[in-house]
């Protein structure tokens, strides 16, 4: 994952009010979370396409970035969780 520089993080947090967004999604009922997160991400993607144009490269960058987000989530959170569960419950035989 290419890490964002600290000065850019501060600017983005001010711009998108990251803590407010995180609070909003963290308190949401599980039955509402997926649809609302999808809507939020789709709005960002739609704006990016509007600014950068409907072309293959734009869509390839978006899809690649979203895939990398999934991989990063798995690498940092889910894989560690699975390792903990293997330790506590035993591995698949």
C-alpha positions as CSV (number, residue, x, y, z in Angstrom):
1,X,0.0,0.0,0.0
2,X,1.5,3.4,-0.9
3,X,1.2,5.3,2.3
4,X,-0.1,8.8,2.2
5,X,2.2,11.5,3.6
6,X,1.2,13.0,6.9
7,X,0.7,16.5,5.5
8,X,-1.7,15.1,2.9
9,X,-3.6,13.0,5.5
10,X,-4.3,16.2,7.6
11,X,-5.6,17.9,4.5
12,X,-7.9,15.0,3.6
13,X,-9.2,14.6,7.1
14,X,-10.2,18.3,7.1
15,X,-11.8,17.9,3.6
16,X,-13.8,14.8,4.2
17,X,-14.2,15.0,7.9
18,X,-12.9,11.5,8.3
19,X,-13.7,11.1,12.0
20,X,-17.3,12.1,11.4
21,X,-17.6,9.6,8.5
22,X,-16.1,6.9,10.6
23,X,-18.4,7.6,13.5
24,X,-21.4,7.6,11.1
25,X,-20.5,4.1,9.7
26,X,-19.4,2.6,13.0
27,X,-22.7,3.2,14.7
28,X,-24.8,1.9,11.8
29,X,-26.9,-1.3,12.1
30,X,-25.2,-4.2,10.3
31,X,-28.3,-4.5,8.1
32,X,-27.7,-0.9,6.8
33,X,-23.9,-0.9,6.7
34,X,-23.1,-2.6,3.4
35,X,-25.6,-0.6,1.3
36,X,-24.7,2.7,2.8
37,X,-20.9,2.1,2.5
38,X,-21.5,1.0,-1.2
39,X,-23.4,4.2,-1.8
40,X,-20.7,6.4,-0.2
41,X,-17.9,4.7,-2.2
42,X,-19.9,4.9,-5.4
43,X,-20.4,8.6,-4.9
44,X,-16.6,9.1,-4.7
45,X,-16.0,6.9,-7.7
46,X,-18.7,8.7,-9.8
47,X,-17.1,12.0,-9.0
48,X,-13.7,10.7,-10.0
49,X,-15.1,9.5,-13.3
50,X,-16.8,12.8,-13.9
51,X,-13.6,14.7,-13.4
52,X,-11.3,12.2,-15.2
53,X,-13.6,11.0,-18.0
54,X,-15.2,7.7,-19.0
55,X,-12.2,5.9,-20.4
56,X,-10.6,2.5,-19.8
57,X,-7.7,3.9,-17.8
58,X,-10.0,5.7,-15.4
59,X,-12.0,2.5,-14.7
60,X,-8.9,0.4,-14.5
61,X,-7.4,2.7,-11.8
62,X,-10.7,2.6,-9.8
63,X,-11.0,-1.2,-10.0
64,X,-7.3,-1.7,-9.2
65,X,-7.5,0.7,-6.2
66,X,-10.6,-1.0,-4.8
67,X,-9.0,-4.5,-5.2
68,X,-5.9,-3.2,-3.4
69,X,-8.2,-1.9,-0.6
70,X,-9.6,-5.4,-0.2
71,X,-6.2,-7.0,-0.2
72,X,-4.9,-4.5,2.4
73,X,-7.9,-5.2,4.7
74,X,-7.2,-8.9,4.4
75,X,-3.5,-8.5,5.0
76,X,-3.8,-6.2,8.0
77,X,-6.9,-7.4,9.7
78,X,-8.5,-10.6,8.5
79,X,-5.3,-12.7,8.1
80,X,-4.3,-11.8,11.7
81,X,-7.8,-12.7,13.0
82,X,-7.6,-16.0,11.2
83,X,-4.2,-16.7,12.7
84,X,-5.6,-16.0,16.2
85,X,-8.5,-18.4,15.6
86,X,-6.2,-21.1,14.4
87,X,-4.2,-20.8,17.6
88,X,-7.3,-20.8,19.8
89,X,-9.4,-23.4,17.9
90,X,-6.8,-25.5,16.0
91,X,-6.1,-25.6,12.2
92,X,-8.1,-27.4,9.5
93,X,-7.0,-31.0,9.3
